[in-house]
Amino acid sequence: MIKRNFTAAEPNTAWCGDITYIKTWDGWAYLATVIDLHSRALVGWALDTHMRTSLVTDALDMAITRRQPPAPVIFHSDRGTQYGSSELRV
């Protein structure tokens, strides 16, 4: 559990994520991000025209593929419905 301590002693031990929206000429785009709390590096992201859970899982899949963490990673997010879905619970 993070408990409002948004730091990590080592890479790939704690990540955080959120969704933001961006106004474009064609309408709204939604960006889900995954940030490593050790380096503050953006390790995964997904951009789409919707805010469904798949947006978040796509960003997490990218982070896992790119970083290949050797052990489980703590992932912190807000309590939005996309993050509370059964697809993200372990």
N, CA, C and O atoms as CSV, one atom per row, in Angstrom:
chain,resi,resn,atom,element,x,y,z
A,1,MET,N,N,0.845,-1.177,0.000
A,1,MET,CA,C,0.000,0.000,0.000
A,1,MET,C,C,0.896,1.249,0.000
A,1,MET,O,O,1.932,1.272,0.664
A,2,ILE,N,N,0.504,2.249,-0.724
A,2,ILE,CA,C,1.297,3.472,-0.866
A,2,ILE,C,C,1.172,4.392,0.363
A,2,ILE,O,O,2.166,4.951,0.827
A,3,LYS,N,N,-0.037,4.542,0.876
A,3,LYS,CA,C,-0.311,5.406,2.037
A,3,LYS,C,C,0.258,6.816,1.860
A,3,LYS,O,O,0.896,7.357,2.763
A,4,ARG,N,N,0.021,7.391,0.701
A,4,ARG,CA,C,0.401,8.778,0.377
A,4,ARG,C,C,1.918,8.992,0.333
A,4,ARG,O,O,2.372,10.136,0.343
A,5,ASN,N,N,2.701,7.923,0.285
A,5,ASN,CA,C,4.137,8.019,0.112
A,5,ASN,C,C,4.435,7.725,-1.360
A,5,ASN,O,O,4.613,6.570,-1.748
A,6,PHE,N,N,4.487,8.766,-2.161
A,6,PHE,CA,C,4.625,8.598,-3.600
A,6,PHE,C,C,6.090,8.559,-4.020
A,6,PHE,O,O,6.510,9.280,-4.925
A,7,THR,N,N,6.851,7.714,-3.355
A,7,THR,CA,C,8.244,7.467,-3.709
A,7,THR,C,C,8.465,5.964,-3.680
A,7,THR,O,O,7.651,5.214,-3.141
A,8,ALA,N,N,9.570,5.536,-4.261
A,8,ALA,CA,C,9.938,4.122,-4.230
A,8,ALA,C,C,11.457,4.041,-4.193
A,8,ALA,O,O,12.140,4.787,-4.894
A,9,ALA,N,N,11.980,3.146,-3.384
A,9,ALA,CA,C,13.427,3.002,-3.233
A,9,ALA,C,C,14.075,2.369,-4.462
A,9,ALA,O,O,15.254,2.595,-4.733
A,10,GLU,N,N,13.301,1.573,-5.205
A,10,GLU,CA,C,13.822,0.872,-6.380
A,10,GLU,C,C,12.835,0.994,-7.528
A,10,GLU,O,O,11.640,1.186,-7.304
A,11,PRO,N,N,13.332,0.882,-8.764
A,11,PRO,CA,C,12.411,0.908,-9.903
A,11,PRO,C,C,11.508,-0.321,-9.916
A,11,PRO,O,O,11.850,-1.374,-9.376
A,12,ASN,N,N,10.369,-0.162,-10.535
A,12,ASN,CA,C,9.416,-1.262,-10.759
A,12,ASN,C,C,8.899,-1.904,-9.480
A,12,ASN,O,O,8.586,-3.095,-9.468
A,13,THR,N,N,8.805,-1.135,-8.413
A,13,THR,CA,C,8.200,-1.641,-7.182
A,13,THR,C,C,6.883,-0.930,-6.879
A,13,THR,O,O,6.006,-1.495,-6.225
A,14,ALA,N,N,6.745,0.308,-7.354
A,14,ALA,CA,C,5.507,1.069,-7.136
A,14,ALA,C,C,5.256,1.972,-8.344
A,14,ALA,O,O,6.116,2.756,-8.746
A,15,TRP,N,N,4.075,1.842,-8.900
A,15,TRP,CA,C,3.655,2.662,-10.037
A,15,TRP,C,C,2.364,3.373,-9.654
A,15,TRP,O,O,1.642,2.923,-8.764
A,16,CYS,N,N,2.078,4.480,-10.326
A,16,CYS,CA,C,0.780,5.132,-10.152
A,16,CYS,C,C,0.212,5.471,-11.523
A,16,CYS,O,O,0.942,5.567,-12.509
A,17,GLY,N,N,-1.079,5.645,-11.562
A,17,GLY,CA,C,-1.720,5.932,-12.835
A,17,GLY,C,C,-2.921,6.833,-12.686
A,17,GLY,O,O,-3.505,6.968,-11.611
A,18,ASP,N,N,-3.270,7.443,-13.799
A,18,ASP,CA,C,-4.441,8.309,-13.835
A,18,ASP,C,C,-4.890,8.443,-15.281
A,18,ASP,O,O,-4.196,8.022,-16.207
A,19,ILE,N,N,-6.061,9.037,-15.455
A,19,ILE,CA,C,-6.613,9.328,-16.782
A,19,ILE,C,C,-6.832,10.830,-16.873
A,19,ILE,O,O,-7.321,11.457,-15.933
A,20,THR,N,N,-6.470,11.391,-17.999
A,20,THR,CA,C,-6.775,12.795,-18.268
A,20,THR,C,C,-7.437,12.878,-19.635
A,20,THR,O,O,-7.401,11.923,-20.410
A,21,TYR,N,N,-8.030,14.007,-19.920
A,21,TYR,CA,C,-8.677,14.172,-21.212
A,21,TYR,C,C,-8.071,15.361,-21.931
A,21,TYR,O,O,-7.626,16.326,-21.308
A,22,ILE,N,N,-8.061,15.275,-23.254
A,22,ILE,CA,C,-7.419,16.279,-24.099
A,22,ILE,C,C,-8.409,16.660,-25.193
A,22,ILE,O,O,-8.941,15.798,-25.893
A,23,LYS,N,N,-8.648,17.956,-25.329
A,23,LYS,CA,C,-9.546,18.414,-26.392
A,23,LYS,C,C,-8.761,18.461,-27.700
A,23,LYS,O,O,-7.684,19.053,-27.770
A,24,THR,N,N,-9.314,17.830,-28.731
A,24,THR,CA,C,-8.687,17.819,-30.051
A,24,THR,C,C,-9.671,18.410,-31.064
A,24,THR,O,O,-10.822,18.689,-30.731
A,25,TRP,N,N,-9.215,18.594,-32.281
A,25,TRP,CA,C,-10.098,19.104,-33.336
A,25,TRP,C,C,-11.240,18.125,-33.610
A,25,TRP,O,O,-12.309,18.528,-34.067
A,26,ASP,N,N,-11.013,16.849,-33.332
A,26,ASP,CA,C,-12.019,15.820,-33.614
A,26,ASP,C,C,-12.863,15.436,-32.405
A,26,ASP,O,O,-13.681,14.522,-32.497
A,27,GLY,N,N,-12.683,16.109,-31.281
A,27,GLY,CA,C,-13.416,15.775,-30.067
A,27,GLY,C,C,-12.451,15.488,-28.938
A,27,GLY,O,O,-11.304,15.935,-28.970
A,28,TRP,N,N,-12.906,14.742,-27.933
A,28,TRP,CA,C,-12.083,14.451,-26.768
A,28,TRP,C,C,-11.252,13.195,-26.973
A,28,TRP,O,O,-11.714,12.213,-27.554
A,29,ALA,N,N,-10.027,13.242,-26.489
A,29,ALA,CA,C,-9.161,12.070,-26.431
A,29,ALA,C,C,-8.854,11.827,-24.958
A,29,ALA,O,O,-8.738,12.774,-24.180
A,30,TYR,N,N,-8.723,10.573,-24.579
A,30,TYR,CA,C,-8.466,10.206,-23.184
A,30,TYR,C,C,-7.118,9.501,-23.102
A,30,TYR,O,O,-6.823,8.594,-23.880
A,31,LEU,N,N,-6.313,9.935,-22.147
A,31,LEU,CA,C,-4.957,9.426,-21.981
A,31,LEU,C,C,-4.821,8.783,-20.601
A,31,LEU,O,O,-5.013,9.438,-19.577
A,32,ALA,N,N,-4.491,7.505,-20.591
A,32,ALA,CA,C,-4.194,6.802,-19.343
A,32,ALA,C,C,-2.678,6.667,-19.243
A,32,ALA,O,O,-2.015,6.309,-20.216
A,33,THR,N,N,-2.137,6.954,-18.069
A,33,THR,CA,C,-0.693,6.898,-17.876
A,33,THR,C,C,-0.336,5.966,-16.720
A,33,THR,O,O,-1.130,5.735,-15.808
A,34,VAL,N,N,0.895,5.435,-16.792
A,34,VAL,CA,C,1.482,4.655,-15.707
A,34,VAL,C,C,2.869,5.232,-15.475
A,34,VAL,O,O,3.688,5.273,-16.392
A,35,ILE,N,N,3.135,5.679,-14.253
A,35,ILE,CA,C,4.400,6.327,-13.904
A,35,ILE,C,C,5.096,5.521,-12.818
A,35,ILE,O,O,4.478,5.122,-11.831
A,36,ASP,N,N,6.394,5.286,-13.015
A,36,ASP,CA,C,7.211,4.614,-12.003
A,36,ASP,C,C,7.537,5.631,-10.911
A,36,ASP,O,O,8.098,6.689,-11.198
A,37,LEU,N,N,7.194,5.320,-9.675
A,37,LEU,CA,C,7.393,6.279,-8.584
A,37,LEU,C,C,8.858,6.415,-8.165
A,37,LEU,O,O,9.198,7.335,-7.421
A,38,HIS,N,N,9.712,5.531,-8.621
A,38,HIS,CA,C,11.144,5.665,-8.323
A,38,HIS,C,C,11.769,6.756,-9.187
A,38,HIS,O,O,12.413,7.666,-8.665
A,39,SER,N,N,11.586,6.674,-10.484
A,39,SER,CA,C,12.229,7.597,-11.418
A,39,SER,C,C,11.307,8.693,-11.932
A,39,SER,O,O,11.769,9.660,-12.536
A,40,ARG,N,N,10.010,8.548,-11.697
A,40,ARG,CA,C,8.985,9.430,-12.249
A,40,ARG,C,C,8.882,9.298,-13.767
A,40,ARG,O,O,8.325,10.169,-14.436
A,41,ALA,N,N,9.414,8.223,-14.296
A,41,ALA,CA,C,9.364,7.979,-15.738
A,41,ALA,C,C,7.989,7.469,-16.140
A,41,ALA,O,O,7.353,6.712,-15.407
A,42,LEU,N,N,7.545,7.889,-17.303
A,42,LEU,CA,C,6.325,7.376,-17.887
A,42,LEU,C,C,6.659,6.015,-18.483
A,42,LEU,O,O,7.410,5.934,-19.455
A,43,VAL,N,N,6.115,4.957,-17.918
A,43,VAL,CA,C,6.468,3.607,-18.349
A,43,VAL,C,C,5.385,2.946,-19.193
A,43,VAL,O,O,5.629,1.924,-19.833
A,44,GLY,N,N,4.201,3.522,-19.194
A,44,GLY,CA,C,3.112,2.999,-20.019
A,44,GLY,C,C,2.060,4.057,-20.244
A,44,GLY,O,O,1.841,4.922,-19.396
A,45,TRP,N,N,1.409,3.988,-21.390
A,45,TRP,CA,C,0.338,4.937,-21.684
A,45,TRP,C,C,-0.574,4.333,-22.747
A,45,TRP,O,O,-0.193,3.423,-23.482
A,46,ALA,N,N,-1.789,4.870,-22.802
A,46,ALA,CA,C,-2.742,4.504,-23.846
A,46,ALA,C,C,-3.605,5.725,-24.134
A,46,ALA,O,O,-3.966,6.474,-23.227
A,47,LEU,N,N,-3.926,5.911,-25.390
A,47,LEU,CA,C,-4.724,7.044,-25.846
A,47,LEU,C,C,-5.875,6.505,-26.685
A,47,LEU,O,O,-5.669,5.675,-27.571
A,48,ASP,N,N,-7.097,6.980,-26.402
A,48,ASP,CA,C,-8.255,6.509,-27.163
A,48,ASP,C,C,-9.383,7.528,-27.051
A,48,ASP,O,O,-9.242,8.563,-26.400
A,49,THR,N,N,-10.490,7.220,-27.688
A,49,THR,CA,C,-11.657,8.111,-27.678
A,49,THR,C,C,-12.640,7.766,-26.574
A,49,THR,O,O,-13.733,8.331,-26.525
A,50,HIS,N,N,-12.271,6.845,-25.683
A,50,HIS,CA,C,-13.158,6.422,-24.596
A,50,HIS,C,C,-12.362,6.310,-23.299
A,50,HIS,O,O,-11.131,6.338,-23.297
A,51,MET,N,N,-13.112,6.180,-22.180
A,51,MET,CA,C,-12.491,6.038,-20.855
A,51,MET,C,C,-12.830,4.695,-20.221
A,51,MET,O,O,-12.921,4.599,-18.997
A,52,ARG,N,N,-13.014,3.679,-21.017
A,52,ARG,CA,C,-13.355,2.371,-20.467
A,52,ARG,C,C,-12.136,1.721,-19.811
A,52,ARG,O,O,-11.011,2.197,-19.963
A,53,THR,N,N,-12.368,0.645,-19.091
A,53,THR,CA,C,-11.300,-0.062,-18.389
A,53,THR,C,C,-10.192,-0.499,-19.335
A,53,THR,O,O,-9.027,-0.538,-18.938
A,54,SER,N,N,-10.525,-0.824,-20.560
A,54,SER,CA,C,-9.502,-1.259,-21.516
A,54,SER,C,C,-8.444,-0.187,-21.760
A,54,SER,O,O,-7.306,-0.510,-22.101
A,55,LEU,N,N,-8.799,1.067,-21.593
A,55,LEU,CA,C,-7.808,2.142,-21.716
A,55,LEU,C,C,-6.727,1.967,-20.651
A,55,LEU,O,O,-5.537,2.094,-20.942
A,56,VAL,N,N,-7.139,1.677,-19.429
A,56,VAL,CA,C,-6.212,1.484,-18.320
A,56,VAL,C,C,-5.420,0.190,-18.489
A,56,VAL,O,O,-4.209,0.175,-18.272
A,57,THR,N,N,-6.085,-0.886,-18.872
A,57,THR,CA,C,-5.365,-2.150,-19.037
A,57,THR,C,C,-4.358,-2.066,-20.179
A,57,THR,O,O,-3.299,-2.690,-20.107
A,58,ASP,N,N,-4.663,-1.315,-21.222
A,58,ASP,CA,C,-3.693,-1.130,-22.307
A,58,ASP,C,C,-2.444,-0.400,-21.809
A,58,ASP,O,O,-1.326,-0.768,-22.171
A,59,ALA,N,N,-2.628,0.626,-20.986
A,59,ALA,CA,C,-1.484,1.354,-20.428
A,59,ALA,C,C,-0.669,0.457,-19.504
A,59,ALA,O,O,0.561,0.482,-19.546
A,60,LEU,N,N,-1.336,-0.332,-18.674
A,60,LEU,CA,C,-0.633,-1.261,-17.785
A,60,LEU,C,C,0.090,-2.358,-18.571
A,60,LEU,O,O,1.214,-2.728,-18.234
A,61,ASP,N,N,-0.551,-2.868,-19.605
A,61,ASP,CA,C,0.093,-3.880,-20.440
A,61,ASP,C,C,1.373,-3.332,-21.065
A,61,ASP,O,O,2.383,-4.032,-21.128
A,62,MET,N,N,1.333,-2.083,-21.528
A,62,MET,CA,C,2.527,-1.474,-22.091
A,62,MET,C,C,3.625,-1.362,-21.033
A,62,MET,O,O,4.783,-1.672,-21.312
A,63,ALA,N,N,3.278,-0.928,-19.837
A,63,ALA,CA,C,4.261,-0.785,-18.761
A,63,ALA,C,C,4.889,-2.135,-18.414
A,63,ALA,O,O,6.105,-2.234,-18.246
A,64,ILE,N,N,4.078,-3.148,-18.309
A,64,ILE,CA,C,4.588,-4.489,-17.965
A,64,ILE,C,C,5.486,-5.023,-19.082
A,64,ILE,O,O,6.540,-5.598,-18.808
A,65,THR,N,N,5.081,-4.838,-20.318
A,65,THR,CA,C,5.882,-5.303,-21.453
A,65,THR,C,C,7.224,-4.571,-21.526
A,65,THR,O,O,8.265,-5.186,-21.757
A,66,ARG,N,N,7.187,-3.265,-21.328
A,66,ARG,CA,C,8.415,-2.471,-21.423
A,66,ARG,C,C,9.361,-2.712,-20.259
A,66,ARG,O,O,10.573,-2.793,-20.458
A,67,ARG,N,N,8.833,-2.827,-19.057
A,67,ARG,CA,C,9.665,-2.918,-17.860
A,67,ARG,C,C,9.928,-4.340,-17.382
A,67,ARG,O,O,10.940,-4.594,-16.730
A,68,GLN,N,N,9.028,-5.270,-17.698
A,68,GLN,CA,C,9.139,-6.659,-17.261
A,68,GLN,C,C,9.559,-6.762,-15.794
A,68,GLN,O,O,10.620,-7.306,-15.488
A,69,PRO,N,N,8.726,-6.238,-14.887
A,69,PRO,CA,C,9.091,-6.258,-13.462
A,69,PRO,C,C,9.312,-7.679,-12.953
A,69,PRO,O,O,8.519,-8.573,-13.249
A,70,PRO,N,N,10.388,-7.896,-12.186
A,70,PRO,CA,C,10.698,-9.235,-11.703
A,70,PRO,C,C,9.794,-9.713,-10.564
A,70,PRO,O,O,9.729,-10.911,-10.292
A,71,ALA,N,N,9.111,-8.808,-9.911
A,71,ALA,CA,C,8.231,-9.143,-8.782
A,71,ALA,C,C,6.944,-8.328,-8.928
A,71,ALA,O,O,6.878,-7.418,-9.754
A,72,PRO,N,N,5.934,-8.645,-8.138
A,72,PRO,CA,C,4.704,-7.846,-8.193
A,72,PRO,C,C,4.975,-6.364,-7.932
A,72,PRO,O,O,5.864,-6.008,-7.160
A,73,VAL,N,N,4.205,-5.523,-8.580
A,73,VAL,CA,C,4.328,-4.072,-8.465
A,73,VAL,C,C,3.080,-3.538,-7.784
A,73,VAL,O,O,1.968,-3.947,-8.117
A,74,ILE,N,N,3.250,-2.636,-6.841
A,74,ILE,CA,C,2.107,-1.934,-6.252
A,74,ILE,C,C,1.663,-0.888,-7.262
A,74,ILE,O,O,2.476,-0.104,-7.750
A,75,PHE,N,N,0.368,-0.877,-7.575
A,75,PHE,CA,C,-0.168,0.101,-8.517
A,75,PHE,C,C,-1.195,0.954,-7.800
A,75,PHE,O,O,-2.201,0.441,-7.311
A,76,HIS,N,N,-0.947,2.258,-7.735
A,76,HIS,CA,C,-1.850,3.185,-7.058
A,76,HIS,C,C,-2.607,4.002,-8.093
A,76,HIS,O,O,-2.038,4.443,-9.092
A,77,SER,N,N,-3.886,4.195,-7.845
A,77,SER,CA,C,-4.714,5.046,-8.702
A,77,SER,C,C,-5.802,5.674,-7.849
A,77,SER,O,O,-5.930,5.391,-6.658
A,78,ASP,N,N,-6.579,6.532,-8.489
A,78,ASP,CA,C,-7.742,7.049,-7.774
A,78,ASP,C,C,-8.786,5.938,-7.702
A,78,ASP,O,O,-8.497,4.794,-8.053
A,79,ARG,N,N,-9.953,6.253,-7.268
A,79,ARG,CA,C,-10.996,5.235,-7.116
A,79,ARG,C,C,-12.010,5.286,-8.246
A,79,ARG,O,O,-13.179,4.951,-8.058
A,80,GLY,N,N,-11.557,5.707,-9.419
A,80,GLY,CA,C,-12.446,5.754,-10.575
A,80,GLY,C,C,-12.936,4.374,-10.959
A,80,GLY,O,O,-12.293,3.370,-10.654
A,81,THR,N,N,-14.064,4.325,-11.621
A,81,THR,CA,C,-14.661,3.037,-11.967
A,81,THR,C,C,-13.753,2.196,-12.855
A,81,THR,O,O,-13.784,0.968,-12.780
A,82,GLN,N,N,-12.945,2.840,-13.695
A,82,GLN,CA,C,-12.051,2.074,-14.566
A,82,GLN,C,C,-11.023,1.300,-13.733
A,82,GLN,O,O,-10.642,0.186,-14.094
A,83,TYR,N,N,-10.582,1.880,-12.638
A,83,TYR,CA,C,-9.571,1.255,-11.786
A,83,TYR,C,C,-10.186,0.273,-10.795
A,83,TYR,O,O,-9.468,-0.559,-10.240
A,84,GLY,N,N,-11.462,0.345,-10.564
A,84,GLY,CA,C,-12.117,-0.529,-9.616
A,84,GLY,C,C,-12.767,-1.737,-10.258
A,84,GLY,O,O,-13.404,-2.536,-9.571
A,85,SER,N,N,-12.617,-1.883,-11.561
A,85,SER,CA,C,-13.278,-2.987,-12.245
A,85,SER,C,C,-12.632,-4.325,-11.884
A,85,SER,O,O,-11.491,-4.375,-11.425
A,86,SER,N,N,-13.361,-5.375,-12.095
A,86,SER,CA,C,-12.849,-6.713,-11.774
A,86,SER,C,C,-11.659,-7.092,-12.650
A,86,SER,O,O,-10.873,-7.957,-12.263
A,87,GLU,N,N,-11.505,-6.475,-13.806
A,87,GLU,CA,C,-10.368,-6.772,-14.688
A,87,GLU,C,C,-9.034,-6.368,-14.061
A,87,GLU,O,O,-7.995,-6.916,-14.429
A,88,LEU,N,N,-9.044,-5.429,-13.131
A,88,LEU,CA,C,-7.801,-4.942,-12.530
A,88,LEU,C,C,-7.552,-5.481,-11.140
A,88,LEU,O,O,-6.479,-5.253,-10.582
A,89,ARG,N,N,-8.496,-6.182,-10.568
A,89,ARG,CA,C,-8.296,-6.703,-9.220
A,89,ARG,C,C,-7.484,-7.976,-9.255
A,89,ARG,O,O,-7.645,-8.817,-10.139
A,90,VAL,N,N,-6.599,-8.102,-8.264
A,90,VAL,CA,C,-5.805,-9.340,-8.164
A,90,VAL,C,C,-5.994,-9.973,-6.819
A,90,VAL,O,O,-5.410,-11.021,-6.543
